[in-house]
Amino acid sequence: MYYINYIAVIYYVDLIFKFRRIFARRNHFNSNHQTGIDSPRYKRQSRVMAVIDITELAGALAPRRALLGLDLGEKTIGVAVSDISLTIASPLELIKKSKFTLEAERLFKLMALREADGLVIGLPVNMDGTEGPPCQSCRAFARNILRLRDMPIAFWDERWSSSVMNRFLIEEADLTRAKRAEVIDRSAAAYILQGALDRIRNEGSKDAAGA
């Protein structure tokens, strides 16, 4: 019974992301969309990269490069990847937490394989907007990554990502806690990254409308 429910959950989660992809594609192409090496979106900043605002992230990337999204958990790091148009986020991999150097090595390999140029890291802000030890840990992770490699990194408020996925799994599939945790780890990073991509796209639409 649990096996059947687990398969159903994977199906439902994939279905959610498929609908988001269809909606994102419909909104991506418009007459004001500016592309190419001369577009402000693709102008790489000459300064050394640091943690930047999410609205600056697209402009800090090289042309036709993707983003990875990270959900930093206690035992795993959920990884998601965008397409090169920065429109669609998809679950990619779970990295088991171990030594930071090993985690970074695997992360860099994934970036090379998926032609990713920057990171969106979920920031577990408290519900009242304050930051506790989990946020400090995420910020420390970003600083350590930047010590190893220069790249644009932005944080995204992840307060609702895991709770949304958890509520869906409880209501729709009635999975055990262990099964829910596994699916959440695989999907929360994509939920985080998709939220960031939507924000980037909305900011781009505002800029185009005001031009």
C-alpha positions as CSV (number, residue, x, y, z in Angstrom):
1,M,0.0,0.0,0.0
2,Y,2.8,2.5,0.9
3,Y,4.6,1.5,-2.3
4,I,1.6,2.4,-4.4
5,N,1.1,5.7,-2.5
6,Y,4.7,6.5,-3.0
7,I,4.5,6.0,-6.8
8,A,1.4,8.1,-6.8
9,V,3.2,10.9,-5.0
10,I,6.0,10.9,-7.5
11,Y,3.4,11.1,-10.3
12,Y,1.6,14.0,-8.7
13,V,4.8,16.0,-8.0
14,D,5.9,15.5,-11.5
15,L,2.5,16.6,-12.7
16,I,2.7,19.8,-10.7
17,F,6.1,20.8,-12.2
18,K,4.8,20.0,-15.7
19,F,1.9,22.4,-15.3
20,R,4.3,25.0,-14.0
21,R,6.6,24.5,-17.0
22,I,3.7,24.9,-19.4
23,F,2.6,28.2,-17.7
24,A,6.2,29.4,-17.6
25,R,6.7,28.8,-21.3
26,R,3.5,30.7,-22.2
27,N,4.8,33.8,-20.3
28,H,8.4,33.6,-21.4
29,F,8.1,34.7,-25.0
30,N,6.8,38.2,-25.6
31,S,7.5,41.0,-28.0
32,N,9.5,43.0,-25.5
33,H,11.9,40.1,-24.5
34,Q,15.5,41.1,-25.2
35,T,18.1,38.4,-25.7
36,G,21.6,38.1,-26.9
37,I,25.1,39.1,-25.7
38,D,24.2,42.8,-25.7
39,S,21.1,42.3,-23.4
40,P,21.4,43.8,-19.9
41,R,20.2,40.4,-18.7
42,Y,23.4,38.8,-19.9
43,K,26.0,41.4,-19.1
44,R,28.4,39.8,-16.7
45,Q,29.5,42.1,-14.0
46,S,33.3,42.8,-13.9
47,R,33.5,42.9,-10.1
48,V,34.3,39.8,-8.0
49,M,31.1,38.0,-7.4
50,A,29.5,37.9,-4.0
51,V,26.0,37.1,-2.6
52,I,23.7,39.4,-4.6
53,D,20.0,40.3,-4.7
54,I,17.8,37.9,-6.6
55,T,16.9,40.6,-9.1
56,E,20.5,41.1,-10.0
57,L,21.2,37.4,-10.6
58,A,20.2,37.1,-14.3
59,G,22.4,40.0,-15.2
60,A,25.4,38.4,-13.5
61,L,25.2,35.2,-15.6
62,A,27.0,34.5,-18.9
63,P,24.8,34.0,-22.0
64,R,22.8,30.8,-22.1
65,R,23.8,29.6,-18.7
66,A,21.6,27.8,-16.2
67,L,21.1,28.2,-12.4
68,L,21.2,25.5,-9.7
69,G,18.9,25.8,-6.7
70,L,19.9,24.3,-3.4
71,D,17.8,23.2,-0.4
72,L,20.4,22.8,2.4
73,G,19.0,20.2,4.8
74,E,20.6,18.5,7.9
75,K,21.4,15.3,6.1
76,T,21.1,16.1,2.4
77,I,21.4,18.9,-0.1
78,G,18.5,19.0,-2.5
79,V,19.6,20.2,-6.0
80,A,17.5,21.6,-8.8
81,V,18.4,23.0,-12.2
82,S,16.9,25.6,-14.5
83,D,16.8,25.7,-18.2
84,I,19.1,28.2,-20.0
85,S,16.2,30.6,-20.5
86,L,15.8,30.8,-16.7
87,T,12.1,29.8,-17.0
88,I,11.7,26.2,-15.7
89,A,13.1,24.5,-12.6
90,S,13.4,20.7,-12.3
91,P,14.6,18.4,-9.5
92,L,18.1,17.2,-10.2
93,E,19.8,15.3,-7.4
94,L,20.3,14.7,-3.7
95,I,23.8,15.2,-2.3
96,K,24.4,13.4,1.0
97,K,25.9,15.7,3.6
98,S,29.5,14.8,4.4
99,K,32.7,16.9,4.3
100,F,32.2,20.3,2.7
101,T,34.9,19.7,0.2
102,L,33.2,16.6,-1.1
103,E,29.8,18.4,-1.2
104,A,31.4,21.3,-3.1
105,E,33.2,18.9,-5.5
106,R,29.9,17.2,-6.4
107,L,28.1,20.5,-6.7
108,F,30.8,21.9,-9.1
109,K,30.5,18.7,-11.2
110,L,26.8,19.2,-11.5
111,M,27.3,22.8,-12.5
112,A,29.6,21.7,-15.3
113,L,27.4,19.0,-16.5
114,R,24.3,21.2,-16.6
115,E,26.1,24.3,-17.8
116,A,25.1,26.3,-14.7
117,D,26.8,29.6,-13.8
118,G,25.3,30.5,-10.4
119,L,23.3,29.4,-7.4
120,V,20.0,30.1,-5.7
121,I,20.2,28.9,-2.1
122,G,17.0,28.5,0.0
123,L,17.2,30.7,3.2
124,P,15.1,29.2,6.1
125,V,14.0,32.5,7.6
126,N,11.8,32.2,10.7
127,M,8.1,32.9,10.2
128,D,8.5,36.3,12.0
129,G,11.2,37.3,9.4
130,T,14.1,36.8,11.8
131,E,17.2,34.6,11.0
132,G,18.4,31.9,13.3
133,P,21.2,29.3,13.2
134,P,19.9,27.5,10.0
135,C,20.1,30.8,8.1
136,Q,23.6,31.4,9.5
137,S,24.6,27.9,8.3
138,C,23.3,28.7,4.8
139,R,25.1,32.0,4.6
140,A,28.3,30.2,5.8
141,F,27.9,27.6,3.0
142,A,27.6,30.4,0.4
143,R,30.8,32.1,1.8
144,N,32.7,28.8,1.7
145,I,31.6,28.2,-1.9
146,L,32.8,31.7,-2.9
147,R,36.2,30.9,-1.3
148,L,36.5,28.0,-3.7
149,R,35.0,29.5,-6.8
150,D,33.9,32.9,-8.0
151,M,30.2,32.9,-9.0
152,P,27.0,34.8,-8.5
153,I,24.9,33.5,-5.6
154,A,21.5,34.7,-4.4
155,F,19.3,33.6,-1.5
156,W,15.6,32.9,-1.7
157,D,13.1,32.8,1.2
158,E,12.2,29.1,1.6
159,R,9.7,29.5,4.4
160,W,6.9,28.0,2.5
161,S,8.7,25.5,0.2
162,S,8.9,22.5,2.5
163,S,5.6,23.2,4.2
164,V,3.8,23.3,0.9
165,M,5.3,20.0,-0.3
166,N,4.6,18.4,3.1
167,R,1.0,19.5,3.2
168,F,0.5,18.1,-0.4
169,L,2.0,14.7,0.5
170,I,-0.2,14.4,3.7
171,E,-3.4,15.4,2.0
172,E,-3.0,13.7,-1.3
173,A,-1.0,10.5,-0.5
174,D,-1.0,9.8,3.2
175,L,2.7,8.8,3.2
176,T,4.7,8.0,6.2
177,R,7.0,10.6,7.7
178,A,10.1,8.9,6.2
179,K,8.6,8.7,2.7
180,R,7.4,12.3,2.9
181,A,10.9,13.4,3.9
182,E,12.5,11.7,0.9
183,V,10.1,13.2,-1.6
184,I,10.3,16.7,0.0
185,D,14.1,16.6,-0.2
186,R,13.9,15.8,-3.9
187,S,11.4,18.5,-4.7
188,A,11.9,21.4,-2.3
189,A,15.0,22.6,-4.2
190,A,12.9,22.8,-7.4
191,Y,10.2,24.7,-5.6
192,I,12.7,27.2,-4.3
193,L,14.4,27.7,-7.6
194,Q,11.1,28.1,-9.5
195,G,10.0,30.8,-7.1
196,A,13.3,32.6,-7.7
197,L,12.9,32.2,-11.5
198,D,9.4,33.6,-11.4
199,R,10.7,36.6,-9.5
200,I,13.5,37.2,-12.0
201,R,11.0,36.9,-14.9
202,N,8.6,39.3,-13.3
203,E,11.3,41.9,-12.7
204,G,12.4,41.5,-16.4
205,S,8.8,42.1,-17.5
206,K,8.6,45.3,-15.4
207,D,11.9,46.6,-16.9
208,A,10.7,45.9,-20.4
209,A,7.4,47.6,-19.8
210,G,9.1,50.7,-18.4
211,A,11.6,50.9,-21.2
